[in-house]
Amino acid sequence: MSEALLKDIYNEVVGIRRKLEILEDAIIPKEKVSEEELFEIHKLKEESVKGEHVEWEELKREHSL
């Protein structure tokens, strides 16, 4: 392949990457997680790892779902 063709391909790839980044920003909004939310996430993760959870089927029975 000639160097000119490789440069054209590279420029096309760079352009596609920019367009993908724009689409990504539009589809996946960037939200900041508050300290409280982050604490709650870590707390729930710890509970999950320790096995402190409620079975989904049990919860549905209790609430007649």
All heavy atoms as a GROMACS GRO file, in nm:
protein
  544
    1MET      N    1   0.084  -0.118   0.000
    1MET     CA    2   0.000   0.000   0.000
    1MET      C    3   0.088   0.124   0.000
    1MET      O    4   0.192   0.126   0.065
    1MET     CB    5  -0.089   0.004   0.124
    1MET     CG    6  -0.208  -0.086   0.121
    1MET     SD    7  -0.316  -0.043   0.258
    1MET     CE    8  -0.416  -0.187   0.254
    2SER      N    9   0.040   0.222  -0.066
    2SER     CA   10   0.119   0.345  -0.071
    2SER      C   11   0.098   0.425   0.057
    2SER      O   12  -0.001   0.408   0.129
    2SER     CB   13   0.078   0.430  -0.191
    2SER     OG   14  -0.053   0.481  -0.171
    3GLU      N   15   0.192   0.510   0.083
    3GLU     CA   16   0.185   0.592   0.205
    3GLU      C   17   0.065   0.685   0.202
    3GLU      O   18   0.000   0.708   0.303
    3GLU     CB   19   0.315   0.672   0.220
    3GLU     CG   20   0.324   0.739   0.355
    3GLU     CD   21   0.460   0.803   0.379
    3GLU    OE1   22   0.560   0.751   0.328
    3GLU    OE2   23   0.462   0.904   0.451
    4ALA      N   24   0.031   0.737   0.086
    4ALA     CA   25  -0.084   0.827   0.072
    4ALA      C   26  -0.214   0.753   0.106
    4ALA      O   27  -0.301   0.807   0.174
    4ALA     CB   28  -0.090   0.884  -0.069
    5LEU      N   29  -0.226   0.629   0.060
    5LEU     CA   30  -0.345   0.550   0.088
    5LEU      C   31  -0.355   0.520   0.238
    5LEU      O   32  -0.463   0.528   0.297
    5LEU     CB   33  -0.342   0.419   0.008
    5LEU     CG   34  -0.462   0.327   0.027
    5LEU    CD1   35  -0.592   0.398  -0.008
    5LEU    CD2   36  -0.445   0.202  -0.057
    6LEU      N   37  -0.243   0.487   0.300
    6LEU     CA   38  -0.242   0.461   0.444
    6LEU      C   39  -0.283   0.585   0.523
    6LEU      O   40  -0.358   0.576   0.621
    6LEU     CB   41  -0.105   0.412   0.488
    6LEU     CG   42  -0.068   0.271   0.444
    6LEU    CD1   43   0.077   0.241   0.483
    6LEU    CD2   44  -0.161   0.168   0.503
    7LYS      N   45  -0.237   0.702   0.479
    7LYS     CA   46  -0.275   0.827   0.546
    7LYS      C   47  -0.424   0.852   0.532
    7LYS      O   48  -0.491   0.895   0.626
    7LYS     CB   49  -0.195   0.944   0.492
    7LYS     CG   50  -0.054   0.948   0.541
    7LYS     CD   51   0.019   1.070   0.490
    7LYS     CE   52   0.163   1.071   0.542
    7LYS     NZ   53   0.239   1.188   0.495
    8ASP      N   54  -0.480   0.824   0.411
    8ASP     CA   55  -0.623   0.841   0.390
    8ASP      C   56  -0.704   0.748   0.481
    8ASP      O   57  -0.804   0.789   0.540
    8ASP     CB   58  -0.660   0.814   0.243
    8ASP     CG   59  -0.613   0.924   0.150
    8ASP    OD1   60  -0.583   1.035   0.198
    8ASP    OD2   61  -0.607   0.897   0.028
    9ILE      N   62  -0.659   0.624   0.490
    9ILE     CA   63  -0.727   0.527   0.577
    9ILE      C   64  -0.720   0.573   0.722
    9ILE      O   65  -0.819   0.569   0.795
    9ILE     CB   66  -0.666   0.386   0.559
    9ILE    CG1   67  -0.698   0.333   0.419
    9ILE    CG2   68  -0.720   0.292   0.667
    9ILE    CD1   69  -0.624   0.206   0.384
   10TYR      N   70  -0.603   0.618   0.765
   10TYR     CA   71  -0.586   0.665   0.903
   10TYR      C   72  -0.679   0.782   0.931
   10TYR      O   73  -0.747   0.786   1.035
   10TYR     CB   74  -0.440   0.706   0.927
   10TYR     CG   75  -0.419   0.767   1.063
   10TYR    CD1   76  -0.412   0.688   1.176
   10TYR    CD2   77  -0.408   0.905   1.077
   10TYR    CE1   78  -0.395   0.744   1.301
   10TYR    CE2   79  -0.391   0.962   1.202
   10TYR     CZ   80  -0.384   0.881   1.313
   10TYR     OH   81  -0.367   0.937   1.437
   11ASN      N   82  -0.684   0.878   0.838
   11ASN     CA   83  -0.770   0.995   0.858
   11ASN      C   84  -0.917   0.954   0.865
   11ASN      O   85  -0.994   1.010   0.943
   11ASN     CB   86  -0.748   1.097   0.746
   11ASN     CG   87  -0.615   1.165   0.757
   11ASN    OD1   88  -0.558   1.178   0.866
   11ASN    ND2   89  -0.561   1.210   0.645
   12GLU      N   90  -0.955   0.856   0.785
   12GLU     CA   91  -1.093   0.806   0.789
   12GLU      C   92  -1.122   0.740   0.924
   12GLU      O   93  -1.228   0.762   0.984
   12GLU     CB   94  -1.115   0.706   0.676
   12GLU     CG   95  -1.257   0.662   0.660
   12GLU     CD   96  -1.350   0.772   0.608
   12GLU    OE1   97  -1.302   0.865   0.541
   12GLU    OE2   98  -1.470   0.764   0.638
   13VAL      N   99  -1.030   0.662   0.975
   13VAL     CA  100  -1.047   0.597   1.106
   13VAL      C  101  -1.058   0.702   1.215
   13VAL      O  102  -1.143   0.691   1.305
   13VAL     CB  103  -0.931   0.499   1.134
   13VAL    CG1  104  -0.933   0.452   1.278
   13VAL    CG2  105  -0.937   0.381   1.038
   14VAL      N  106  -0.976   0.803   1.210
   14VAL     CA  107  -0.981   0.910   1.311
   14VAL      C  108  -1.117   0.980   1.305
   14VAL      O  109  -1.178   1.009   1.409
   14VAL     CB  110  -0.865   1.010   1.291
   14VAL    CG1  111  -0.885   1.135   1.376
   14VAL    CG2  112  -0.733   0.944   1.324
   15GLY      N  113  -1.166   1.006   1.186
   15GLY     CA  114  -1.297   1.070   1.171
   15GLY      C  115  -1.409   0.984   1.227
   15GLY      O  116  -1.501   1.034   1.294
   16ILE      N  117  -1.403   0.855   1.200
   16ILE     CA  118  -1.504   0.762   1.252
   16ILE      C  119  -1.499   0.758   1.404
   16ILE      O  120  -1.601   0.757   1.471
   16ILE     CB  121  -1.485   0.622   1.191
   16ILE    CG1  122  -1.518   0.625   1.043
   16ILE    CG2  123  -1.569   0.518   1.265
   16ILE    CD1  124  -1.480   0.500   0.968
   17ARG      N  125  -1.378   0.758   1.459
   17ARG     CA  126  -1.363   0.756   1.604
   17ARG      C  127  -1.426   0.880   1.667
   17ARG      O  128  -1.494   0.872   1.769
   17ARG     CB  129  -1.216   0.749   1.643
   17ARG     CG  130  -1.195   0.754   1.795
   17ARG     CD  131  -1.053   0.728   1.829
   17ARG     NE  132  -1.027   0.587   1.814
   17ARG     CZ  133  -1.009   0.504   1.918
   17ARG    NH1  134  -1.012   0.552   2.039
   17ARG    NH2  135  -0.988   0.378   1.900
   18ARG      N  136  -1.406   0.996   1.606
   18ARG     CA  137  -1.467   1.120   1.658
   18ARG      C  138  -1.619   1.110   1.657
   18ARG      O  139  -1.687   1.150   1.752
   18ARG     CB  140  -1.421   1.240   1.576
   18ARG     CG  141  -1.281   1.282   1.605
   18ARG     CD  142  -1.246   1.412   1.532
   18ARG     NE  143  -1.104   1.437   1.543
   18ARG     CZ  144  -1.024   1.463   1.442
   18ARG    NH1  145  -1.072   1.470   1.319
   18ARG    NH2  146  -0.897   1.485   1.461
   19LYS      N  147  -1.673   1.058   1.546
   19LYS     CA  148  -1.819   1.045   1.536
   19LYS      C  149  -1.872   0.947   1.641
   19LYS      O  150  -1.977   0.971   1.701
   19LYS     CB  151  -1.858   0.997   1.396
   19LYS     CG  152  -1.837   1.103   1.290
   19LYS     CD  153  -1.870   1.049   1.152
   19LYS     CE  154  -1.835   1.152   1.045
   19LYS     NZ  155  -1.859   1.100   0.909
   20LEU      N  156  -1.800   0.838   1.664
   20LEU     CA  157  -1.841   0.742   1.766
   20LEU      C  158  -1.839   0.805   1.906
   20LEU      O  159  -1.928   0.778   1.988
   20LEU     CB  160  -1.751   0.619   1.764
   20LEU     CG  161  -1.775   0.521   1.650
   20LEU    CD1  162  -1.668   0.413   1.650
   20LEU    CD2  163  -1.913   0.460   1.659
   21GLU      N  164  -1.740   0.887   1.933
   21GLU     CA  165  -1.732   0.953   2.064
   21GLU      C  166  -1.850   1.048   2.083
   21GLU      O  167  -1.907   1.056   2.193
   21GLU     CB  168  -1.600   1.025   2.079
   21GLU     CG  169  -1.482   0.931   2.098
   21GLU     CD  170  -1.347   1.000   2.095
   21GLU    OE1  171  -1.342   1.122   2.067
   21GLU    OE2  172  -1.247   0.931   2.121
   22ILE      N  173  -1.889   1.118   1.976
   22ILE     CA  174  -2.004   1.208   1.984
   22ILE      C  175  -2.131   1.128   2.011
   22ILE      O  176  -2.213   1.165   2.096
   22ILE     CB  177  -2.017   1.291   1.854
   22ILE    CG1  178  -1.902   1.390   1.844
   22ILE    CG2  179  -2.151   1.362   1.848
   22ILE    CD1  180  -1.889   1.458   1.709
   23LEU      N  181  -2.147   1.016   1.940
   23LEU     CA  182  -2.264   0.930   1.962
   23LEU      C  183  -2.264   0.874   2.104
   23LEU      O  184  -2.369   0.867   2.169
   23LEU     CB  185  -2.266   0.816   1.861
   23LEU     CG  186  -2.305   0.854   1.718
   23LEU    CD1  187  -2.284   0.736   1.626
   23LEU    CD2  188  -2.448   0.901   1.712
   24GLU      N  189  -2.149   0.832   2.151
   24GLU     CA  190  -2.138   0.778   2.286
   24GLU      C  191  -2.181   0.881   2.389
   24GLU      O  192  -2.255   0.850   2.482
   24GLU     CB  193  -1.995   0.735   2.311
   24GLU     CG  194  -1.974   0.673   2.448
   24GLU     CD  195  -1.828   0.635   2.470
   24GLU    OE1  196  -1.786   0.534   2.411
   24GLU    OE2  197  -1.760   0.708   2.543
   25ASP      N  198  -2.137   1.005   2.372
   25ASP     CA  199  -2.174   1.111   2.466
   25ASP      C  200  -2.325   1.137   2.462
   25ASP      O  201  -2.385   1.169   2.564
   25ASP     CB  202  -2.098   1.239   2.436
   25ASP     CG  203  -1.951   1.229   2.472
   25ASP    OD1  204  -1.915   1.139   2.552
   25ASP    OD2  205  -1.871   1.310   2.421
   26ALA      N  206  -2.384   1.123   2.344
   26ALA     CA  207  -2.528   1.147   2.331
   26ALA      C  208  -2.608   1.032   2.393
   26ALA      O  209  -2.713   1.054   2.452
   26ALA     CB  210  -2.565   1.164   2.185
   27ILE      N  211  -2.559   0.909   2.377
   27ILE     CA  212  -2.632   0.792   2.424
   27ILE      C  213  -2.611   0.769   2.573
   27ILE      O  214  -2.704   0.736   2.646
   27ILE     CB  215  -2.590   0.667   2.345
   27ILE    CG1  216  -2.634   0.682   2.200
   27ILE    CG2  217  -2.648   0.541   2.406
   27ILE    CD1  218  -2.579   0.574   2.108
   28ILE      N  219  -2.488   0.784   2.619
   28ILE     CA  220  -2.453   0.756   2.758
   28ILE      C  221  -2.419   0.889   2.827
   28ILE      O  222  -2.307   0.936   2.816
   28ILE     CB  223  -2.333   0.660   2.767
   28ILE    CG1  224  -2.360   0.533   2.688
   28ILE    CG2  225  -2.300   0.629   2.913
   28ILE    CD1  226  -2.241   0.444   2.672
   29PRO      N  227  -2.516   0.948   2.894
   29PRO     CA  228  -2.488   1.076   2.961
   29PRO      C  229  -2.387   1.057   3.074
   29PRO      O  230  -2.387   0.954   3.141
   29PRO     CB  231  -2.623   1.121   3.014
   29PRO     CG  232  -2.704   0.997   3.023
   29PRO     CD  233  -2.651   0.903   2.919
   30LYS      N  234  -2.305   1.155   3.090
   30LYS     CA  235  -2.205   1.148   3.198
   30LYS      C  236  -2.265   1.213   3.322
   30LYS      O  237  -2.295   1.330   3.323
   30LYS     CB  238  -2.078   1.220   3.156
   30LYS     CG  239  -2.015   1.150   3.038
   30LYS     CD  240  -1.879   1.201   3.007
   30LYS     CE  241  -1.831   1.116   2.894
   30LYS     NZ  242  -1.717   1.130   2.834
   31GLU      N  243  -2.282   1.131   3.423
   31GLU     CA  244  -2.337   1.179   3.549
   31GLU      C  245  -2.234   1.157   3.658
   31GLU      O  246  -2.165   1.057   3.660
   31GLU     CB  247  -2.464   1.103   3.586
   31GLU     CG  248  -2.577   1.124   3.490
   31GLU     CD  249  -2.703   1.052   3.533
   31GLU    OE1  250  -2.721   1.033   3.655
   31GLU    OE2  251  -2.781   1.015   3.447
   32LYS      N  252  -2.229   1.252   3.746
   32LYS     CA  253  -2.139   1.237   3.860
   32LYS      C  254  -2.216   1.173   3.974
   32LYS      O  255  -2.330   1.206   4.000
   32LYS     CB  256  -2.084   1.373   3.901
   32LYS     CG  257  -1.996   1.434   3.795
   32LYS     CD  258  -1.917   1.549   3.848
   32LYS     CE  259  -1.824   1.596   3.738
   32LYS     NZ  260  -1.719   1.678   3.786
   33VAL      N  261  -2.151   1.082   4.039
   33VAL     CA  262  -2.211   1.013   4.153
   33VAL      C  263  -2.175   1.090   4.279
   33VAL      O  264  -2.058   1.121   4.302
   33VAL     CB  265  -2.158   0.868   4.161
   33VAL    CG1  266  -2.217   0.796   4.281
   33VAL    CG2  267  -2.188   0.794   4.033
   34SER      N  268  -2.278   1.120   4.358
   34SER     CA  269  -2.253   1.195   4.481
   34SER      C  270  -2.183   1.105   4.582
   34SER      O  271  -2.182   0.982   4.570
   34SER     CB  272  -2.385   1.246   4.540
   34SER     OG  273  -2.459   1.138   4.593
   35GLU      N  274  -2.125   1.167   4.683
   35GLU     CA  275  -2.057   1.090   4.788
   35GLU      C  276  -2.156   0.998   4.859
   35GLU      O  277  -2.122   0.885   4.893
   35GLU     CB  278  -1.992   1.186   4.889
   35GLU     CG  279  -1.871   1.260   4.835
   35GLU     CD  280  -1.756   1.166   4.804
   35GLU    OE1  281  -1.734   1.070   4.880
   35GLU    OE2  282  -1.688   1.190   4.702
   36GLU      N  283  -2.279   1.046   4.881
   36GLU     CA  284  -2.380   0.964   4.947
   36GLU      C  285  -2.414   0.842   4.863
   36GLU      O  286  -2.426   0.731   4.915
   36GLU     CB  287  -2.507   1.046   4.971
   36GLU     CG  288  -2.491   1.153   5.076
   36GLU     CD  289  -2.615   1.240   5.088
   36GLU    OE1  290  -2.716   1.214   5.020
   36GLU    OE2  291  -2.612   1.335   5.167
   37GLU      N  292  -2.432   0.863   4.731
   37GLU     CA  293  -2.463   0.751   4.643
   37GLU      C  294  -2.348   0.650   4.639
   37GLU      O  295  -2.370   0.529   4.641
   37GLU     CB  296  -2.493   0.800   4.502
   37GLU     CG  297  -2.622   0.879   4.491
   37GLU     CD  298  -2.639   0.945   4.357
   37GLU    OE1  299  -2.540   0.997   4.303
   37GLU    OE2  300  -2.753   0.943   4.305
   38LEU      N  301  -2.227   0.700   4.634
   38LEU     CA  302  -2.110   0.613   4.631
   38LEU      C  303  -2.100   0.532   4.759
   38LEU      O  304  -2.074   0.411   4.756
   38LEU     CB  305  -1.983   0.697   4.611
   38LEU     CG  306  -1.857   0.623   4.574
   38LEU    CD1  307  -1.876   0.542   4.447
   38LEU    CD2  308  -1.742   0.721   4.554
   39PHE      N  309  -2.128   0.595   4.873
   39PHE     CA  310  -2.128   0.525   5.002
   39PHE      C  311  -2.233   0.416   5.003
   39PHE      O  312  -2.208   0.303   5.046
   39PHE     CB  313  -2.152   0.625   5.117
   39PHE     CG  314  -2.163   0.559   5.251
   39PHE    CD1  315  -2.050   0.514   5.317
   39PHE    CD2  316  -2.287   0.542   5.310
   39PHE    CE1  317  -2.060   0.452   5.440
   39PHE    CE2  318  -2.298   0.480   5.433
   39PHE     CZ  319  -2.183   0.436   5.498
   40GLU      N  320  -2.353   0.448   4.953
   40GLU     CA  321  -2.462   0.351   4.949
   40GLU      C  322  -2.426   0.233   4.859
   40GLU      O  323  -2.455   0.117   4.892
   40GLU     CB  324  -2.590   0.418   4.899
   40GLU     CG  325  -2.711   0.328   4.902
   40GLU     CD  326  -2.759   0.292   5.041
   40GLU    OE1  327  -2.725   0.364   5.138
   40GLU    OE2  328  -2.829   0.192   5.053
   41ILE      N  329  -2.364   0.260   4.746
   41ILE     CA  330  -2.322   0.153   4.655
   41ILE      C  331  -2.222   0.060   4.724
   41ILE      O  332  -2.235  -0.063   4.717
   41ILE     CB  333  -2.262   0.212   4.525
   41ILE    CG1  334  -2.373   0.277   4.443
   41ILE    CG2  335  -2.191   0.104   4.444
   41ILE    CD1  336  -2.323   0.361   4.327
   42HIS      N  337  -2.123   0.118   4.791
   42HIS     CA  338  -2.024   0.036   4.861
   42HIS      C  339  -2.087  -0.045   4.974
   42HIS      O  340  -2.054  -0.161   4.995
   42HIS     CB  341  -1.909   0.123   4.915
   42HIS     CG  342  -1.818   0.173   4.809
   42HIS    ND1  343  -1.737   0.090   4.735
   42HIS    CD2  344  -1.794   0.298   4.764
   42HIS    CE1  345  -1.668   0.162   4.649
   42HIS    NE2  346  -1.701   0.288   4.664
   43LYS      N  347  -2.180   0.018   5.044
   43LYS     CA  348  -2.249  -0.050   5.153
   43LYS      C  349  -2.329  -0.169   5.101
   43LYS      O  350  -2.323  -0.279   5.156
   43LYS     CB  351  -2.342   0.050   5.223
   43LYS     CG  352  -2.417  -0.005   5.340
   43LYS     CD  353  -2.500   0.106   5.404
   43LYS     CE  354  -2.619   0.049   5.475
   43LYS     NZ  355  -2.713   0.151   5.517
   44LEU      N  356  -2.402  -0.149   4.992
   44LEU     CA  357  -2.481  -0.256   4.934
   44LEU      C  358  -2.392  -0.367   4.880
   44LEU      O  359  -2.425  -0.485   4.890
   44LEU     CB  360  -2.571  -0.202   4.823
   44LEU     CG  361  -2.686  -0.113   4.871
   44LEU    CD1  362  -2.755  -0.048   4.752
   44LEU    CD2  363  -2.784  -0.190   4.956
   45LYS      N  364  -2.277  -0.329   4.825
   45LYS     CA  365  -2.184  -0.429   4.774
   45LYS      C  366  -2.131  -0.515   4.888
   45LYS      O  367  -2.125  -0.637   4.878
   45LYS     CB  368  -2.068  -0.362   4.701
   45LYS     CG  369  -1.968  -0.459   4.643
   45LYS     CD  370  -1.856  -0.387   4.573
   45LYS     CE  371  -1.753  -0.486   4.523
   45LYS     NZ  372  -1.638  -0.420   4.466
   46GLU      N  373  -2.095  -0.451   4.999
   46GLU     CA  374  -2.047  -0.525   5.116
   46GLU      C  375  -2.154  -0.620   5.168
   46GLU      O  376  -2.124  -0.736   5.201
   46GLU     CB  377  -2.005  -0.429   5.226
   46GLU     CG  378  -1.875  -0.357   5.199
   46GLU     CD  379  -1.841  -0.256   5.308
   46GLU    OE1  380  -1.909  -0.253   5.412
   46GLU    OE2  381  -1.746  -0.179   5.287
   47GLU      N  382  -2.278  -0.573   5.175
   47GLU     CA  383  -2.387  -0.658   5.221
   47GLU      C  384  -2.404  -0.778   5.128
   47GLU      O  385  -2.426  -0.890   5.173
   47GLU     CB  386  -2.517  -0.579   5.228
   47GLU     CG  387  -2.522  -0.479   5.341
   47GLU     CD  388  -2.648  -0.394   5.338
   47GLU    OE1  389  -2.735  -0.416   5.252
   47GLU    OE2  390  -2.659  -0.305   5.424
   48SER      N  391  -2.394  -0.753   5.000
   48SER     CA  392  -2.408  -0.859   4.901
   48SER      C  393  -2.298  -0.964   4.916
   48SER      O  394  -2.325  -1.084   4.912
   48SER     CB  395  -2.406  -0.799   4.761
   48SER     OG  396  -2.402  -0.899   4.664
   49VAL      N  397  -2.176  -0.918   4.934
   49VAL     CA  398  -2.063  -1.009   4.948
   49VAL      C  399  -2.077  -1.093   5.074
   49VAL      O  400  -2.045  -1.211   5.076
   49VAL     CB  401  -1.929  -0.930   4.947
   49VAL    CG1  402  -1.812  -1.018   4.987
   49VAL    CG2  403  -1.905  -0.868   4.810
   50LYS      N  404  -2.129  -1.033   5.182
   50LYS     CA  405  -2.146  -1.104   5.309
   50LYS      C  406  -2.268  -1.196   5.306
   50LYS      O  407  -2.288  -1.273   5.399
   50LYS     CB  408  -2.163  -1.004   5.423
   50LYS     CG  409  -2.038  -0.925   5.454
   50LYS     CD  410  -2.067  -0.827   5.565
   50LYS     CE  411  -1.946  -0.739   5.595
   50LYS     NZ  412  -1.979  -0.639   5.697
   51GLY      N  413  -2.349  -1.185   5.204
   51GLY     CA  414  -2.468  -1.269   5.195
   51GLY      C  415  -2.589  -1.208   5.262
   51GLY      O  416  -2.689  -1.275   5.283
   52GLU      N  417  -2.581  -1.082   5.299
   52GLU     CA  418  -2.693  -1.014   5.363
   52GLU      C  419  -2.785  -0.960   5.253
   52GLU      O  420  -2.771  -0.848   5.208
   52GLU     CB  421  -2.643  -0.898   5.450
   52GLU     CG  422  -2.551  -0.940   5.561
   52GLU     CD  423  -2.492  -0.822   5.635
   52GLU    OE1  424  -2.542  -0.710   5.618
   52GLU    OE2  425  -2.395  -0.841   5.706
   53HIS      N  426  -2.880  -1.041   5.213
   53HIS     CA  427  -2.972  -0.999   5.108
   53HIS      C  428  -3.106  -1.067   5.127
   53HIS      O  429  -3.120  -1.158   5.208
   53HIS     CB  430  -2.915  -1.031   4.970
   53HIS     CG  431  -2.896  -1.178   4.949
   53HIS    ND1  432  -2.790  -1.248   4.999
   53HIS    CD2  433  -2.974  -1.268   4.885
   53HIS    CE1  434  -2.800  -1.374   4.966
   53HIS    NE2  435  -2.910  -1.391   4.898
   54VAL      N  436  -3.204  -1.023   5.052
   54VAL     CA  437  -3.337  -1.080   5.058
   54VAL      C  438  -3.361  -1.150   4.925
   54VAL      O  439  -3.337  -1.094   4.819
   54VAL     CB  440  -3.444  -0.970   5.079
   54VAL    CG1  441  -3.583  -1.029   5.077
   54VAL    CG2  442  -3.418  -0.895   5.208
   55GLU      N  443  -3.409  -1.272   4.931
   55GLU     CA  444  -3.440  -1.347   4.809
   55GLU      C  445  -3.555  -1.279   4.736
   55GLU      O  446  -3.653  -1.236   4.798
   55GLU     CB  447  -3.478  -1.491   4.842
   55GLU     CG  448  -3.365  -1.573   4.899
   55GLU     CD  449  -3.256  -1.600   4.796
   55GLU    OE1  450  -3.287  -1.606   4.675
   55GLU    OE2  451  -3.140  -1.615   4.839
   56TRP      N  452  -3.545  -1.268   4.606
   56TRP     CA  453  -3.646  -1.202   4.524
   56TRP      C  454  -3.782  -1.271   4.538
   56TRP      O  455  -3.884  -1.206   4.553
   56TRP     CB  456  -3.601  -1.200   4.378
   56TRP     CG  457  -3.702  -1.144   4.284
   56TRP    CD1  458  -3.764  -1.209   4.183
   56TRP    CD2  459  -3.756  -1.010   4.284
   56TRP    NE1  460  -3.852  -1.125   4.120
   56TRP    CE2  461  -3.849  -1.003   4.179
   56TRP    CE3  462  -3.734  -0.899   4.362
   56TRP    CZ2  463  -3.920  -0.888   4.150
   56TRP    CZ3  464  -3.805  -0.782   4.334
   56TRP    CH2  465  -3.896  -0.777   4.228
   57GLU      N  466  -3.784  -1.403   4.534
   57GLU     CA  467  -3.910  -1.477   4.545
   57GLU      C  468  -3.976  -1.451   4.680
   57GLU      O  469  -4.098  -1.434   4.689
   57GLU     CB  470  -3.886  -1.626   4.523
   57GLU     CG  471  -3.841  -1.662   4.383
   57GLU     CD  472  -3.939  -1.618   4.276
   57GLU    OE1  473  -4.063  -1.627   4.298
   57GLU    OE2  474  -3.893  -1.572   4.170
   58GLU      N  475  -3.897  -1.444   4.785
   58GLU     CA  476  -3.949  -1.417   4.919
   58GLU      C  477  -4.010  -1.277   4.925
   58GLU      O  478  -4.119  -1.256   4.980
   58GLU     CB  479  -3.837  -1.430   5.022
   58GLU     CG  480  -3.878  -1.401   5.164
   58GLU     CD  481  -3.761  -1.407   5.262
   58GLU    OE1  482  -3.664  -1.480   5.234
   58GLU    OE2  483  -3.770  -1.336   5.362
   59LEU      N  484  -3.943  -1.182   4.868
   59LEU     CA  485  -3.991  -1.044   4.865
   59LEU      C  486  -4.122  -1.034   4.787
   59LEU      O  487  -4.215  -0.965   4.830
   59LEU     CB  488  -3.884  -0.954   4.802
   59LEU     CG  489  -3.909  -0.804   4.808
   59LEU    CD1  490  -3.909  -0.756   4.953
   59LEU    CD2  491  -3.805  -0.730   4.727
   60LYS      N  492  -4.131  -1.105   4.675
   60LYS     CA  493  -4.253  -1.102   4.597
   60LYS      C  494  -4.370  -1.162   4.676
   60LYS      O  495  -4.481  -1.110   4.672
   60LYS     CB  496  -4.235  -1.179   4.466
   60LYS     CG  497  -4.152  -1.104   4.366
   60LYS     CD  498  -4.133  -1.169   4.230
   60LYS     CE  499  -4.191  -1.299   4.200
   60LYS     NZ  500  -4.156  -1.353   4.068
   61ARG      N  501  -4.345  -1.271   4.750
   61ARG     CA  502  -4.451  -1.333   4.830
   61ARG      C  503  -4.498  -1.238   4.940
   61ARG      O  504  -4.616  -1.224   4.964
   61ARG     CB  505  -4.400  -1.463   4.894
   61ARG     CG  506  -4.406  -1.583   4.804
   61ARG     CD  507  -4.381  -1.712   4.884
   61ARG     NE  508  -4.259  -1.712   4.961
   61ARG     CZ  509  -4.138  -1.747   4.916
   61ARG    NH1  510  -4.124  -1.784   4.791
   61ARG    NH2  511  -4.032  -1.745   4.995
   62GLU      N  512  -4.405  -1.173   5.006
   62GLU     CA  513  -4.440  -1.082   5.116
   62GLU      C  514  -4.525  -0.965   5.067
   62GLU      O  515  -4.609  -0.916   5.140
   62GLU     CB  516  -4.314  -1.030   5.183
   62GLU     CG  517  -4.241  -1.132   5.267
   62GLU     CD  518  -4.114  -1.076   5.328
   62GLU    OE1  519  -4.089  -0.955   5.316
   62GLU    OE2  520  -4.039  -1.155   5.388
   63HIS      N  521  -4.499  -0.920   4.947
   63HIS     CA  522  -4.571  -0.803   4.895
   63HIS      C  523  -4.678  -0.839   4.792
   63HIS      O  524  -4.728  -0.753   4.722
   63HIS     CB  525  -4.471  -0.703   4.835
   63HIS     CG  526  -4.380  -0.647   4.940
   63HIS    ND1  527  -4.419  -0.548   5.026
   63HIS    CD2  528  -4.252  -0.678   4.974
   63HIS    CE1  529  -4.318  -0.519   5.109
   63HIS    NE2  530  -4.215  -0.597   5.080
   64SER      N  531  -4.709  -0.967   4.785
   64SER     CA  532  -4.813  -1.018   4.694
   64SER      C  533  -4.792  -0.969   4.551
   64SER      O  534  -4.883  -0.920   4.485
   64SER     CB  535  -4.951  -0.974   4.743
   64SER     OG  536  -4.976  -1.021   4.873
   65LEU      N  537  -4.672  -0.984   4.502
   65LEU     CA  538  -4.643  -0.944   4.363
   65LEU      C  539  -4.649  -1.062   4.270
   65LEU      O  540  -4.614  -1.168   4.296
   65LEU     CB  541  -4.505  -0.878   4.355
   65LEU     CG  542  -4.488  -0.750   4.434
   65LEU    CD1  543  -4.344  -0.702   4.425
   65LEU    CD2  544  -4.582  -0.643   4.380
   0.00000   0.00000   0.00000
